[in-house]
Every structure is written in C-alpha cells, then in structure tokens.
Amino acid sequence: MRIAIAGPGAVGQFIAFNLAPNNEVVAIHKDRLSAEQARREGFRFDDGTGAIAFRLPVLIRVPADTEILFVCMKTWALDSFLSSPELRAFEGCAITLQNGLGNCEKMVTAMPAADIWAGALTYGVMREANGVVRLKGMGSLVTGRFRCGSLPVEDSLLKSILVAGGLNTSISREVPRMLWLKAGVSTLINPLAALREVHNGELLQMRDMPQIWREMAREVSKAASTAGVTVTPEELIEAARKVASDTALNICSMLQDLRAGRQTEISSTCGEIACRLEKIGIFNSHCRELHTKVTKRENTGSKV
C-alpha cells in the first residue's frame, strides 16, 4: 500500500518503522527546512533491541496516489495541515492518531471525499534527546471509521495491513465512545504527569491520585454525556490504570513538550472537556484547573 505519515514525530516514526517493510511509506513534514533535515539525518527507532536507522522519502505535500494517510501531528497543527489544497481531492483512507477531541470533524470538512478513521494508540513511545524514538511500553491500536468516503477501505484489509506491521490492532464499531475513552485517559494521565514531572507509572504510586482520578473521571463522564456518549467513571479509571501500567517508564508527550518549551495539546483535552462542563453549569472542575496550570507553564516556563 502507498502510505503517508503526516507528522513524523514519535508516534509517526513508530508507525512508519512498523509499516515500511511491507509498504511504500513516505513522511510528510511541515516545511521544506524540516523535510531537508529529515532527509539528511534520517530516522532512528529503538524497539528495545537497539536503535535502528532507517530512511523514508520526506515530502511537504501528500502525494496524489496515497492510499492511507496517518495524521500524527500535534492537534494545534492540524488546521494548518488541512489547509493544503491537495487534501480537498483526497479519496483515500485518512486515520487520525492525535490526542484530543474534534480532529475527525475537522478532517471531514477539509477532506470531503476521504474515508475518515479515528485511532487510539496506547503504545508508549517517546523521542529522546539524541533523536532516537524509543518504545517504552507495549499497547494496542484501536481504530474505527468515523465517516465513510467515496472509496472506503475494507475493515479487514486495513486491519491486515496494521497486523502485518506487528501492531496489536482491533476495529471498533463505537468510534465516539472510543474517542471519549481516549480523551479521558489522556486527561487523567498527561497533565498530572506533566505538572508533577513523573513517568506515567509513578502516578499509580501517589496517595492522592485515586481521589483525583475519581473526581476527574466523573467530569469526563459528564462532558461525554453532552455529546450523547456514555462512558462511566469506572471504565475511564480502569483504562487509565492499564495505560499507566503498560507505559510505566514512559514520559508522556505533554511533559516532553513542556520540557522542550513547546506548545502542548492541553486545549484539545482538558480545555475542551472543561468548556463542555461549563456549558452545563460546572465551572470549578479539575479539568479547568489543570488547563490553566499547564497553559501558564507553557507561557512562562515556570513550575506551578
């Protein structure tokens, strides 16, 4: 299959490394300078057996013959990516692996003919200081169709491509629930690990975390209900515990972003959930508090 990876960061490189042996894979970078650097330096991935160097064609536009497009950039970069004119005519399968809420809706608008899918990836991957992307914890990829396109890919074909690449893959028929569970898990883990500057697994050892998670899970459950989606606090906590345990040694992307002085995805997770809660009269939420604290840390670089 002809596959494009838009946003070859930690997640994008992980997907590319696994799918490149059996497919024609290209990376899509945000600008010419970044693309030139990636072509010159290549990519390196460590699956636990040592860093392996690999190269991909690196472009700044999605090729017209692309059959599967993985969208892996940060949520705040999505609008700019979707403004590319060639995407209006894209008829392949586009899969967002991004955090947060609202990404699929934006892709539906920008790519009217595309087969739009959502994915929840729970593998722990992180880019280290030397540029190596390292697998820090096993997980799974759950994906499902959000909107059928003019040339829809068969579920079985997509799954077989991902499984052939070594990815533990399942197909979901309940995409809205999947997206809210994914957003809920990100909300329970990422901002807390980022602000406390700990690995994911360390959250499970903190005495105050069970109470905080219970309260936050109730907030996410109430926010999901405003979208007509039912997710219980109990299943959110169970899912967060599993991800934190499976990726115990991982430094979450939000903490990596804060340490590097980059913009985080807090607005598409905690911020979006807090906005939904405020529309139903809940103003003093943990989600709003965490959104405020992470945003302040972004803007000032100081600890809060």
C-alpha positions as CSV (number, residue, x, y, z in Angstrom):
1,M,0.0,0.0,0.0
2,R,1.1,3.6,-0.6
3,I,1.1,5.2,2.9
4,A,1.9,8.7,4.0
5,I,2.7,9.7,7.6
6,A,1.9,13.3,8.3
7,G,3.8,14.5,11.3
8,P,6.8,12.1,11.7
9,G,7.3,12.7,15.4
10,A,7.4,9.9,18.0
11,V,4.1,8.3,17.0
12,G,4.6,8.9,13.3
13,Q,8.0,7.3,13.3
14,F,6.7,4.4,15.3
15,I,4.0,3.8,12.7
16,A,6.5,4.3,9.8
17,F,9.0,1.9,11.3
18,N,6.5,-0.9,11.6
19,L,4.7,-0.4,8.2
20,A,7.7,0.5,5.9
21,P,9.0,-3.1,5.4
22,N,5.7,-4.2,3.7
23,N,4.5,-0.9,2.2
24,E,5.6,2.2,0.3
25,V,5.8,4.8,3.1
26,V,6.6,8.5,2.8
27,A,6.8,11.1,5.6
28,I,5.1,14.4,5.3
29,H,6.9,17.3,7.1
30,K,5.5,20.8,7.9
31,D,8.0,22.8,5.8
32,R,11.0,22.5,3.5
33,L,13.7,23.0,6.1
34,S,12.3,20.3,8.4
35,A,11.9,18.0,5.4
36,E,15.5,18.6,4.3
37,Q,16.8,17.9,7.8
38,A,14.9,14.7,8.0
39,R,16.2,13.6,4.6
40,R,19.7,14.4,5.6
41,E,19.6,12.8,9.1
42,G,17.1,10.0,8.6
43,F,15.2,8.4,11.4
44,R,16.1,6.1,14.3
45,F,13.9,3.8,16.2
46,D,14.6,1.5,19.2
47,D,12.1,-1.2,19.9
48,G,14.1,-2.5,22.8
49,T,16.8,-4.3,20.8
50,G,18.9,-1.2,20.0
51,A,18.5,1.8,17.8
52,I,17.9,1.1,14.1
53,A,18.5,3.8,11.5
54,F,16.0,3.9,8.6
55,R,15.2,6.4,5.8
56,L,12.0,7.4,4.1
57,P,11.2,9.8,1.3
58,V,10.3,13.1,3.0
59,L,7.8,15.5,1.3
60,I,5.8,18.6,2.3
61,R,2.7,17.6,0.4
62,V,0.6,14.4,0.5
63,P,1.1,12.5,-2.8
64,A,-2.0,12.2,-5.0
65,D,-1.7,8.4,-5.2
66,T,-1.6,8.0,-1.4
67,E,-4.0,5.2,-0.3
68,I,-3.7,5.5,3.5
69,L,-2.8,8.8,5.3
70,F,-1.9,8.7,9.0
71,V,-2.4,12.1,10.7
72,C,0.1,12.2,13.6
73,M,0.9,15.8,14.2
74,K,0.0,17.8,17.3
75,T,-3.6,18.8,17.5
76,W,-2.7,22.5,17.3
77,A,-1.0,21.9,14.0
78,L,-4.0,20.2,12.3
79,D,-5.7,23.3,10.9
80,S,-2.5,24.4,9.1
81,F,-2.1,20.9,7.7
82,L,-5.7,20.6,6.5
83,S,-5.4,23.9,4.6
84,S,-3.2,22.2,2.0
85,P,-5.3,22.3,-1.3
86,E,-4.5,18.7,-2.4
87,L,-6.4,17.3,0.5
88,R,-9.7,18.6,-0.9
89,A,-9.4,15.9,-3.6
90,F,-8.0,13.1,-1.3
91,E,-10.1,10.0,-1.7
92,G,-8.1,7.5,0.3
93,C,-8.3,6.5,4.0
94,A,-7.2,9.1,6.5
95,I,-6.6,8.0,10.1
96,T,-6.0,10.4,12.9
97,L,-3.9,9.1,15.8
98,Q,-3.9,12.5,17.5
99,N,-4.9,13.3,21.1
100,G,-7.9,15.3,21.9
101,L,-11.4,15.9,20.6
102,G,-12.7,17.4,17.4
103,N,-10.0,16.2,15.0
104,C,-12.3,13.9,13.0
105,E,-14.8,16.7,12.5
106,K,-12.2,19.0,11.1
107,M,-10.9,16.3,8.7
108,V,-14.5,15.6,7.5
109,T,-14.8,19.3,6.5
110,A,-11.4,19.6,4.9
111,M,-11.4,16.2,3.1
112,P,-15.0,15.8,1.8
113,A,-14.2,12.6,-0.3
114,A,-11.9,10.9,2.2
115,D,-12.7,7.8,4.2
116,I,-12.1,9.2,7.7
117,W,-11.0,7.0,10.5
118,A,-10.0,7.6,14.2
119,G,-7.4,5.6,16.1
120,A,-6.4,5.3,19.7
121,L,-2.8,4.2,20.2
122,T,-1.7,3.2,23.6
123,Y,1.9,2.1,22.9
124,G,4.4,4.2,24.9
125,V,6.8,5.9,22.5
126,M,9.0,8.9,23.1
127,R,11.7,10.8,21.4
128,E,14.9,11.0,23.4
129,A,17.5,13.8,23.5
130,N,19.7,12.1,20.9
131,G,16.8,12.0,18.4
132,V,16.0,8.3,18.8
133,V,12.4,7.3,19.1
134,R,12.2,4.6,21.7
135,L,9.4,2.1,22.5
136,K,8.8,2.4,26.3
137,G,5.7,0.2,26.7
138,M,3.6,-2.2,24.7
139,G,0.0,-1.3,23.9
140,S,-2.6,-1.6,21.2
141,L,-4.2,0.3,18.3
142,V,-7.9,0.5,18.2
143,T,-9.3,2.2,15.1
144,G,-12.7,2.7,13.5
145,R,-14.5,4.5,10.7
146,F,-15.8,8.0,11.6
147,R,-17.2,8.8,8.1
148,C,-17.4,6.7,5.0
149,G,-15.7,8.1,2.0
150,S,-16.2,7.8,-1.7
151,L,-13.7,4.9,-1.9
152,P,-14.0,3.2,1.5
153,V,-11.3,0.8,2.6
154,E,-12.4,-2.6,3.8
155,D,-12.1,-3.1,7.5
156,S,-10.4,-6.4,7.1
157,L,-7.8,-5.0,4.6
158,L,-6.9,-2.1,6.9
159,K,-6.6,-4.4,9.9
160,S,-4.4,-6.9,7.9
161,I,-2.0,-4.1,6.9
162,L,-1.6,-3.0,10.5
163,V,-1.3,-6.5,11.9
164,A,1.3,-7.4,9.3
165,G,3.3,-4.5,10.6
166,G,3.3,-6.0,14.1
167,L,0.7,-3.7,15.6
168,N,-1.8,-5.2,18.0
169,T,-4.9,-3.9,16.2
170,S,-8.7,-4.1,16.6
171,I,-11.6,-2.5,14.8
172,S,-14.1,-0.5,16.8
173,R,-17.8,-0.1,15.8
174,E,-18.3,2.6,18.5
175,V,-16.0,5.4,17.4
176,P,-17.5,8.2,19.5
177,R,-17.0,6.1,22.7
178,M,-13.5,5.2,21.6
179,L,-12.6,8.9,21.1
180,W,-14.0,9.9,24.5
181,L,-12.3,7.0,26.3
182,K,-9.0,8.0,24.6
183,A,-9.5,11.7,25.5
184,G,-10.4,10.7,29.1
185,V,-7.3,8.5,29.5
186,S,-5.1,11.4,28.1
187,T,-6.8,13.8,30.6
188,L,-6.3,11.5,33.6
189,I,-2.6,10.9,32.8
190,N,-0.9,13.6,30.8
191,P,-1.5,16.9,32.6
192,L,-0.9,15.3,36.0
193,A,2.3,13.5,34.9
194,A,3.5,16.7,33.2
195,L,2.9,19.0,36.1
196,R,4.4,16.6,38.7
197,E,7.2,15.8,36.3
198,V,7.0,12.0,36.7
199,H,6.8,8.9,34.5
200,N,3.4,7.6,33.7
201,G,3.7,4.7,36.2
202,E,4.6,6.9,39.1
203,L,1.1,8.3,39.1
204,L,-0.1,4.9,40.3
205,Q,2.0,5.2,43.4
206,M,0.8,8.6,44.5
207,R,-1.6,8.6,47.5
208,D,-3.8,11.4,46.3
209,M,-4.2,10.1,42.8
210,P,-7.2,7.7,43.4
211,Q,-9.4,10.5,44.7
212,I,-8.2,12.9,41.9
213,W,-8.9,10.3,39.3
214,R,-12.3,9.6,40.6
215,E,-13.3,13.2,40.5
216,M,-11.8,13.8,37.1
217,A,-13.4,10.6,35.7
218,R,-16.8,11.9,36.8
219,E,-16.1,15.2,35.0
220,V,-15.1,13.4,31.8
221,S,-18.2,11.2,32.0
222,K,-20.5,14.2,32.4
223,A,-18.8,16.0,29.5
224,A,-19.2,12.9,27.2
225,S,-22.9,12.9,28.0
226,T,-23.2,16.3,26.4
227,A,-22.2,14.6,23.1
228,G,-24.6,11.8,23.6
229,V,-21.8,9.4,24.6
230,T,-21.9,7.1,27.6
231,V,-18.6,6.3,29.3
232,T,-18.6,5.5,33.0
233,P,-16.1,6.8,35.5
234,E,-15.2,3.3,36.4
235,E,-14.2,2.3,32.9
236,L,-12.2,5.5,32.4
237,I,-10.2,4.8,35.6
238,E,-9.7,1.2,34.6
239,A,-8.4,2.2,31.2
240,A,-6.1,4.9,32.6
241,R,-4.6,2.4,35.1
242,K,-3.9,0.0,32.3
243,V,-2.2,2.6,30.1
244,A,-0.2,4.0,33.0
245,S,0.9,0.5,34.0
246,D,1.7,-0.6,30.4
247,T,3.7,2.6,29.8
248,A,5.0,2.9,33.3
249,L,8.5,4.1,32.1
250,N,7.2,6.5,29.5
251,I,7.5,10.2,29.8
252,C,4.2,11.5,28.4
253,S,4.2,13.8,25.4
254,M,2.9,16.7,27.4
255,L,5.8,16.6,29.8
256,Q,8.2,16.3,26.9
257,D,6.6,19.3,25.3
258,L,6.9,21.4,28.5
259,R,10.5,20.5,29.0
260,A,11.3,21.5,25.4
261,G,9.3,24.7,25.6
262,R,6.8,23.6,23.0
263,Q,3.0,24.1,22.9
264,T,1.1,21.2,24.4
265,E,-2.2,19.7,23.5
266,I,-3.9,20.7,26.7
267,S,-6.6,22.8,25.0
268,S,-7.9,19.8,23.0
269,T,-8.2,17.6,26.0
270,C,-8.7,19.3,29.4
271,G,-9.7,22.6,27.7
272,E,-12.3,21.0,25.5
273,I,-13.8,19.0,28.4
274,A,-13.8,22.0,30.7
275,C,-15.7,24.0,28.1
276,R,-18.4,21.3,27.8
277,L,-18.7,21.2,31.6
278,E,-19.1,25.0,31.8
279,K,-21.9,24.8,29.2
280,I,-23.9,22.7,31.7
281,G,-23.0,24.9,34.7
282,I,-19.9,23.1,36.1
283,F,-17.2,25.8,36.4
284,N,-14.8,24.7,39.2
285,S,-13.6,21.5,37.5
286,H,-10.2,19.7,37.8
287,C,-10.0,19.9,34.1
288,R,-10.2,23.7,34.0
289,E,-7.7,23.9,36.8
290,L,-5.2,21.6,35.0
291,H,-5.8,23.5,31.7
292,T,-5.0,26.8,33.5
293,K,-1.8,25.4,35.1
294,V,-0.4,23.7,32.0
295,T,-1.1,26.8,29.9
296,K,0.6,29.0,32.5
297,R,3.6,26.7,32.4
298,E,3.6,26.8,28.6
299,N,3.6,30.6,28.6
300,T,6.1,31.2,31.4
301,G,8.2,28.1,31.6
302,S,7.8,28.2,35.4
303,K,6.6,25.5,37.6
304,V,3.1,25.9,39.1
